Amino acid sequence: MQKGPLIPMLSLAGGITLSKVLMIPWWIGVFPIACAIGLYLFLIKKSSDPVAAFRAGKWHVAWVILLFVGIGLTNESLSRPVSIEEICEGEDSLYCEVTGVLTKTYGERIDAVIEGTNGAKVRIRTGVTEVSSGDIIKIPATCVKHVASDTSSIGRKIMPMMKSAGILYSGWISPKHIEVVGQTKGIRYFFNDIREYIETCIERSHLSKQTADFLKAIIMGDKTGLDEETRLTFANGGLAHILALSGLHIGILAGFLIMMMLPFKLLGHYKWGYLISIVILWLFVAVTGFAYSSVRACIMTTFAFIGIAAARQNFAGNALCSACLLILILDPTALFDAGFQLSVVCVGALIAFASSLNPIGHRHHPVLFYICGAIMATIIATGASWVLTSYYFSQIPLMFLPTNLLLLPILPVYLSVGILYTALLCIGFEIRWAGHLLDQGYNFLLKSSDILSGGADYVINYQLPLWGVLLWLIFLAITAIIFNRKNFT
């Protein structure tokens, strides 16, 4: 049986969703937790009688479900943002901690967490400022409106994406009304300083500006330097996922680290190689800002490496569910994040369908097996996640298959060269030929994506309604259970 942490994860997600939709207060979650504890103690008492223990065995699932539903209800309620009306109380100003600054054609776009709201974020459109990440700014409360108040067609389209990122408020504020009153310092900004140092090294290299911005995006997760035209080119070709740190990037980095740890294996200390790789992966995730998809992938990779080091068999489904369980316990709002949802749906679909739908046997035709596997992985991941892409980004790229099949195999090589090039830059060395290779590789990826996608000619601009998304995901879940019914017996 491969159920593992699936039931706790689904129960936790169900409790979080129920609390979010019905706005349940935190103390309601105490009741299912208390019932779970009572049922568990009752079953433990019954275990002294073998016959009674056998009959009551099926009820162990019940207390697990009750426990994690209760945890989800309580955790989501305690993590729920407070409205700015509740914290203002007659005050004219809001204090916010800046989390990101993006330069746009009209000026700057600042994302910040509003102090006292339990994590609610505001997106500020403004002119040119000297604001940077980590600054504490003071802004007029009257200039900030809830994103739901924007009833324009563009506002309705981008609202799901903004809400998924925790951005509940937005507004245009003149630079003269944004006052920097302090700066936050902590472990997160210690890693942020490291990231800024690495990005500065990339910017000072001999790479072209476009390549440097692309390298910062795929290695450091910083997409602020990418212009809208570049983003649209990759998005139209179905390659937008390579611009965001995800399981693909963590997987490539993990493979690169395993190759670098080859000396440990040759010396008979392969376990140390895996442990050092785990530490480096987590440092990378910390420096790049703990993106949900990166955390999920890093947890799964950690489980896999520990399993290899301990000579234990790993099951990808258990690793995925365990990663989701840990993330949702620590941050229940992650359940409604677009990146988290896309990451989990794609990886879950690959685990459920990839091996079953591959018609080629690994033992008899290993090369054809991997080629067919790459094709099936692209089709499965896109087929599973297209509803989320449509709902959050209002786009359905039709040329995803040829662009991914032809260009995605280049990414591991490109990213490996980029990682080595960047690491040497940070210690004062620059390999010119590697920089030239990165410049040419970026131009090839960009032009090829544009040619294969035909610009925007092969993109459907459509936003699927929420009920359509839910129906597709339910259908996907039922199909996955049918394909993997042996694992649920």
Phi, psi and omega in degrees: 000135184243028181292317177048230181275014182298312182296313176301320182294314179295322179295317179297314179297322177296318178296319179296315180296316179300316180294321181293316184288317186265358180054049183286135177291158189298326186290342176297325180293343179293327184295309177297328177294317178296319178297321179296317179295317179298316179294321179297315179296323178295317181291324177296321178295323180290338185293345177291336176258112184305317182293313180295323179295320179295317181292327183271359185303320182295341182282351177296329177295326183296315183289330176295315179298312180300317182298311185282333171296316178297318178298318178297316179300312183291314184296316180295319181297318180288337180266359185292131180297148176265139181290153181292336177296328181285333184263341183290306179049052177090351179286146182266350187234154174240144176253131186226149175257117184289129178251343180191145178231124182238127178280126181239177181294328182272352183147244181228151173241118184250127172255133183212151176267128182279123182295138178086001182256006180064037172105001178295139182249155176234140175252117185253126171261129186207183176274204180283127179230179174250022181284141177222167181302137181097347179288146170261120183243155177246126183229156177290130181293331183290343181273355185254129179235154177292141183298334180291343181283347178275103185263009178291164181297320178292319179299318179293327181288318184272349182301316179302319180293318180295315179296323180295332178271005180081010179272104184258346183226154178208168178170158175264126181229132178295143179305329182289344179262005176254114185246125176278119184247358180174186179214139180273137175233137180181186183297325180296321181277344169295314176292328177296322177296322177296316179299318180296324178295315180297317180294324177296321177297320179294318181294329182274357180285181180272010176292151172294157182300319181296318179293319179298317178295321178294318180295321177296326181290312187277342179257316185257353180076014181260103182261011185295333182275348182282132178279166184297325181296318179295316179299316181294324180299313179290323180294318180297330178272003181075022182247017181299334183293339180284346179274346181248135179299129184210190178298329178299314181292318179296320178297317178295317178297319179298316177297321178297318180294322179298320177295321180291336181269012181303323178303324178298321180292319180294331179272001178084014180241051185297332180298321178296325177299316179293320181293318177295321178298320179299315180298315181295319179300316181290325175296320177298316179297320179294315182294326183272006169099016176055048174297141185303317181295323178291318179297315179301313181294323181291321177297315179298317179295321178299313177301317181296315181293319178296319178298319179293316180296327181267004181057042178247147179286138180251144173239120187300324180298318177295320180296318179296313181295321178296319179297315179296320181299313180296316181297315183289330175292317181286325182213092182296338179291345179299333181301332184257011179274132183299318180297317178297314181297314179298318181297312183292317181296315180296311181293318178300319179294321179295318179295320185284324191243336190303309182289326183289325186268352179282114185280352184264134178280136182294321184290321186275322182223075185299322181292312178297327179299314182288324178295312179295325178297321178295319178295314181295322180298318179296314180295315183295312182298317180288318179297328180282326190256359185299330180294321179289322177299318179293318184291316185273325187246356178058034180220144172229099179286127184273341183260027183298323186293305180296321181294318180290319181293323184274325188257331184297324177299339179285332187301316179303318179293314181298314182293322179296315177297320180296320179295314179296317180298315181293319180299319179290326176301320184293339179253013172097010179244144176227125177266108186297318182296327177292322177296318177297320179296321179293320177299312181293322180295319178296314179299322179294315179299316183293311182293320180295318178298319180293319181291314183293327182273349182064037184070238178253014184290333184247039178233128176265119177270098184210134177253110181291137177292161185299322181295328177293321177298313182297318179298317180295318181293324176294316177301318180297317180296316180297317179297320179297320179295320179296316181292333184241032185299333179296330181283351183247015179267000000 
